[in-house]
């Protein structure tokens, strides 16, 4: 997860940036939309790049490296080549940190967690580590409306679409003003 917050203006965003989202520069797009929509100042925005897989355990194929190479105009030193098998080790945290700096966020406003989801089995799920059994301890709930669904059902904690609050379609991020005087203001942003 990557957390964005502007405490001065009470605005936050929470996104996921795997290799596809990183390739599409979702962190840059999120930052740009936060600044545009809420008229924020880059110097007031803090970002936490949360726990994620570490570079030593995140092996990707040559095709992913080539996708980044053809799409990005920066040095790709967050890839470590393994010449013997034509594979690479990708450092997603560093790639996203670099994108944020390139988008105008001061480096001192970015905190990168050292926690590895792969190496911390006690605390995190990891598909790369656990395979098909990963995710068995995660949040349970429906992500689709029930047949004959309808409006909000306050007793179930579901929104107007019958989807649990906080669940968003893939490729979207919600930038939301923190609760202030009992109201909320938000906007849904397309990631790609």
C-alpha positions, 0 to 999 in steps of 0.5 A: 500500500502507498499512503498519501496525506496532507494533514494541513488540508485533511486529504488522504489517498490510499493506493496499491502499486504492483508492477502494472500500476507502477508501470502506469505511474499510478503514484504520479497520477494520484499525486497530480490529481490530489494537487489538482482537485484539492489545490494542494501544495506538494511540500505539505503532502507526506507519502508512506510506501508501506510494506511490500515485497523486497527486491531480493524476492521479486523476480520478473521476466525480461518482458516486464523490464522491456515494458518499463524501458520502453515507457519510462525516461529515467534510469532503471537502476531499481532493476537488478539483472540476473544474466544467467537466466534473463530475469530481473529483480525489481525494487517496486518501493524504489521505483515508486519513490523515484516516480514521486520525486520526479513528480515534484514531491520532496524526498524528505516527505517520502517514508519507505517501509523496510518491512518485506511482505515476503520475509515477514510471514507472521504478519503478511500474506505473500503470493510469491511465498505462499502460492495459491494459499495466500490471502486466506487470512485477509478481509472477508466480505462480498464485493458484488451486490446481491441479486435484487440488491438496491440502495444503501443498507446501513445495517450491513455497512454497504454503499449504494451499489451494495459493495462494502464501503472502502472496496473499489474497482481495480484500477481506481483510487479514492482521494478523500477529505478526512472527516471534518465537521461531520462531512466527507468529500471525495473523488474517484480517480482513474488510474490508467 
